[in-house]
Amino acid sequence: MGAVSFMKFINLTSELVVGFFMLFIIVKVVGRKIITQVTPFTFITAVVIGEILGNALYDPAIKIIDIIFSMCLWGLLLLIVEYIGQKSLWFRGIVEGKPAALIKNGVIDRKELKKNRMNLNQLQSLLRQSETFSIREVAYCYLEPNGSISILKKANYQKTTQEDFKIPGKPVHVPVTLIRDGKVLWDEVKDLGFDESWLKKQLSSQHVSDYKDVLIAEWLVGDGIFVQTYTQA
């Protein structure tokens, strides 16, 4: 029993060492973008290689030669795809994908949101993760092939330091979403200390008469209400 256990650990150690160096070689040969998962294909590659190595470690029927062959074959396929992608723009577009413009000229593109199976909640969450707490700040927003977003803010919202203009510090307020997808978030309205008549007056100032016409509406202290209707999207 002891000899069997010893041999088991020897095999496991051998597979781990081989797998470690094979991963290192693949990353070195293919490039660092497999680590950052720049494209959907590199993400799939990272998952598959992890599965190959993980399954090999726990399946005694899989030998070291099987690990080497599988990882070399997948690495070769990845190199071929990368090479063809460098030579062909058409193939590159299929494999790597293209950025999707979710916001253009400060207006949310609903068609692009639907095409990428996203909703307003998810868009706002991604914006907040990029230190952008209001859609009104955004001139352009692109959803990159790896799932991250790139933002170009409007000129008056781009970063400047208070020291540059010798401006005293001001209190910071978080924008509050009042209407999303044509539905009023009454809890948010009440938390602000406002009521329905106030909201109607605010919408009227933006030439909006019906809540259902509003894709999104935000309120920011000191900057007022921001409204985008479905007709603008």
C-alpha positions as CSV (number, residue, x, y, z in Angstrom):
1,M,0.0,0.0,0.0
2,G,2.9,2.4,0.8
3,A,4.6,1.7,-2.5
4,V,1.4,2.4,-4.4
5,S,0.9,5.7,-2.6
6,F,4.5,6.6,-3.2
7,M,4.2,5.9,-6.9
8,K,1.0,7.9,-7.0
9,F,2.7,10.9,-5.6
10,I,5.6,10.5,-8.0
11,N,3.3,10.5,-11.0
12,L,1.3,13.5,-9.6
13,T,4.5,15.4,-9.1
14,S,5.7,14.6,-12.6
15,E,2.5,15.7,-14.1
16,L,2.4,18.9,-12.2
17,V,6.0,19.8,-13.1
18,V,5.4,19.0,-16.8
19,G,2.1,20.9,-16.8
20,F,3.8,23.9,-15.1
21,F,6.5,24.2,-17.7
22,M,4.1,23.5,-20.6
23,L,1.9,26.4,-19.4
24,F,5.0,28.6,-19.1
25,I,6.1,27.7,-22.6
26,I,2.7,28.4,-24.2
27,V,2.4,31.8,-22.5
28,K,5.9,32.7,-23.7
29,V,5.3,31.5,-27.2
30,V,1.8,32.8,-27.7
31,G,2.1,36.0,-25.8
32,R,1.0,37.7,-22.6
33,K,-2.5,38.4,-23.9
34,I,-3.5,34.9,-23.0
35,I,-3.1,36.0,-19.4
36,T,-5.2,39.1,-19.7
37,Q,-7.7,37.3,-22.0
38,V,-7.8,40.1,-24.5
39,T,-10.2,38.3,-26.9
40,P,-12.9,35.6,-26.5
41,F,-10.6,33.1,-28.1
42,T,-7.8,33.7,-25.6
43,F,-10.4,33.3,-22.8
44,I,-11.5,30.0,-24.2
45,T,-7.9,28.9,-24.5
46,A,-7.1,29.7,-20.9
47,V,-10.2,27.7,-19.8
48,V,-9.4,24.7,-22.0
49,I,-5.8,24.5,-21.1
50,G,-6.7,24.7,-17.4
51,E,-9.2,21.9,-17.9
52,I,-6.7,19.7,-19.8
53,L,-4.2,20.0,-17.0
54,G,-6.8,19.7,-14.2
55,N,-8.4,16.6,-15.7
56,A,-5.0,15.0,-16.3
57,L,-4.0,15.4,-12.6
58,Y,-7.0,13.5,-11.3
59,D,-7.4,10.9,-14.0
60,P,-4.8,8.1,-13.5
61,A,-5.5,6.8,-17.1
62,I,-4.0,10.0,-18.6
63,K,-0.2,9.9,-18.9
64,I,2.4,12.6,-19.1
65,I,2.7,12.1,-22.9
66,D,-1.0,12.8,-23.2
67,I,-0.6,16.1,-21.3
68,I,2.3,17.1,-23.5
69,F,0.5,16.2,-26.7
70,S,-2.8,17.9,-25.8
71,M,-1.2,21.2,-24.6
72,C,1.2,21.3,-27.6
73,L,-1.7,20.7,-30.0
74,W,-3.8,23.4,-28.5
75,G,-0.9,25.8,-28.4
76,L,-0.2,25.0,-32.1
77,L,-3.9,25.7,-32.9
78,L,-3.7,29.0,-31.1
79,L,-0.5,30.0,-33.0
80,I,-2.2,29.2,-36.3
81,V,-5.2,31.3,-35.4
82,E,-3.0,34.2,-34.3
83,Y,-1.0,34.0,-37.5
84,I,-4.1,34.0,-39.7
85,G,-5.5,36.8,-37.7
86,Q,-2.4,38.9,-38.4
87,K,-2.7,38.3,-42.1
88,S,-6.5,38.6,-42.6
89,L,-8.6,41.4,-41.3
90,W,-11.8,39.5,-42.0
91,F,-10.6,36.5,-40.0
92,R,-9.4,38.8,-37.2
93,G,-12.8,40.3,-37.0
94,I,-14.5,36.9,-36.6
95,V,-12.0,35.6,-34.0
96,E,-11.3,38.7,-31.9
97,G,-14.6,40.6,-32.4
98,K,-15.0,44.3,-32.6
99,P,-15.8,47.0,-29.9
100,A,-19.4,47.9,-29.7
101,A,-20.4,51.5,-29.2
102,L,-22.9,51.5,-26.3
103,I,-23.0,55.3,-26.0
104,K,-22.5,57.7,-29.0
105,N,-22.4,61.4,-28.6
106,G,-23.8,61.1,-25.1
107,V,-26.8,59.0,-26.3
108,I,-27.3,55.3,-25.3
109,D,-27.6,53.0,-28.3
110,R,-30.4,50.6,-27.3
111,K,-29.8,48.4,-30.4
112,E,-26.2,47.8,-29.4
113,L,-27.3,47.1,-25.8
114,K,-29.7,44.4,-27.0
115,K,-27.2,43.1,-29.5
116,N,-24.7,42.5,-26.7
117,R,-27.4,41.2,-24.4
118,M,-26.9,44.0,-21.9
119,N,-29.4,46.1,-19.9
120,L,-29.2,49.5,-18.3
121,N,-28.3,48.1,-14.8
122,Q,-25.3,46.3,-16.2
123,L,-24.2,49.3,-18.2
124,Q,-24.4,51.5,-15.1
125,S,-22.5,48.9,-13.1
126,L,-19.7,48.8,-15.6
127,L,-19.5,52.6,-15.7
128,R,-19.3,52.8,-11.9
129,Q,-16.4,50.3,-12.0
130,S,-14.7,52.7,-14.3
131,E,-15.2,55.6,-11.9
132,T,-18.1,57.1,-13.9
133,F,-21.2,57.5,-11.8
134,S,-23.5,59.2,-14.2
135,I,-24.3,58.5,-17.9
136,R,-24.4,62.3,-18.4
137,E,-20.6,62.4,-18.1
138,V,-20.1,60.0,-21.0
139,A,-19.5,61.1,-24.6
140,Y,-18.6,57.7,-25.9
141,C,-18.6,54.2,-24.3
142,Y,-17.3,51.1,-26.0
143,L,-17.7,47.5,-24.9
144,E,-14.4,45.8,-25.7
145,P,-14.2,42.2,-27.0
146,N,-12.9,41.1,-23.5
147,G,-16.0,42.5,-21.8
148,S,-14.4,45.6,-20.4
149,I,-15.5,49.1,-21.3
150,S,-13.6,52.1,-22.6
151,I,-15.0,55.6,-21.8
152,L,-14.4,59.0,-23.4
153,K,-15.9,61.6,-21.1
154,K,-17.4,64.9,-22.2
155,A,-15.0,67.8,-22.0
156,N,-16.5,69.4,-18.9
157,Y,-16.3,66.1,-17.0
158,Q,-12.7,65.2,-17.9
159,K,-10.3,65.1,-15.0
160,T,-8.6,68.3,-13.8
161,T,-7.0,69.0,-10.5
162,Q,-8.4,71.6,-8.1
163,E,-4.9,73.0,-7.8
164,D,-4.8,73.8,-11.5
165,F,-7.6,76.4,-11.0
166,K,-7.2,77.1,-7.3
167,I,-10.8,76.0,-6.7
168,P,-11.9,75.2,-3.2
169,G,-13.3,71.7,-2.6
170,K,-17.0,71.0,-3.0
171,P,-19.2,68.3,-1.5
172,V,-19.5,65.2,-3.7
173,H,-22.9,63.8,-4.6
174,V,-23.8,60.5,-6.2
175,P,-26.3,60.6,-9.1
176,V,-29.6,58.8,-8.4
177,T,-31.5,56.9,-11.1
178,L,-35.2,57.9,-11.0
179,I,-36.5,56.2,-14.1
180,R,-35.1,53.1,-15.9
181,D,-36.7,51.4,-18.9
182,G,-39.8,53.5,-18.6
183,K,-40.5,52.6,-15.0
184,V,-40.3,55.1,-12.1
185,L,-38.1,54.0,-9.1
186,W,-40.4,55.6,-6.5
187,D,-38.3,54.5,-3.6
188,E,-35.4,56.6,-5.0
189,V,-37.7,59.6,-5.6
190,K,-39.0,59.4,-2.0
191,D,-35.5,59.0,-0.6
192,L,-34.6,62.3,-2.2
193,G,-37.6,63.9,-0.5
194,F,-39.5,64.5,-3.7
195,D,-42.9,63.4,-5.0
196,E,-44.7,62.7,-8.2
197,S,-45.6,66.3,-8.9
198,W,-41.9,67.3,-8.7
199,L,-40.9,64.5,-11.0
200,K,-43.5,65.5,-13.6
201,K,-42.3,69.1,-13.4
202,Q,-38.7,68.0,-14.0
203,L,-39.7,65.8,-17.0
204,S,-41.8,68.6,-18.4
205,S,-38.8,70.9,-18.3
206,Q,-37.2,68.3,-20.6
207,H,-40.3,68.2,-22.9
208,V,-41.3,64.7,-21.6
209,S,-44.9,64.1,-20.7
210,D,-45.0,60.3,-20.0
211,Y,-42.8,58.2,-17.8
212,K,-43.0,55.3,-20.3
213,D,-41.2,57.4,-22.9
214,V,-38.1,57.6,-20.7
215,L,-35.2,55.2,-21.2
216,I,-33.3,56.6,-18.3
217,A,-33.5,59.6,-16.0
218,E,-30.9,60.6,-13.4
219,W,-30.9,63.3,-10.7
220,L,-27.7,64.9,-9.5
221,V,-27.6,67.6,-6.8
222,G,-26.2,70.8,-8.3
223,D,-26.6,69.5,-11.9
224,G,-30.3,68.7,-12.1
225,I,-32.0,66.0,-14.1
226,F,-30.6,64.1,-17.0
227,V,-33.2,62.4,-19.3
228,Q,-32.9,60.2,-22.3
229,T,-36.0,59.1,-24.1
230,Y,-36.5,56.0,-26.3
231,T,-36.8,58.2,-29.3
232,Q,-33.2,59.4,-28.7
233,A,-31.8,55.9,-28.3
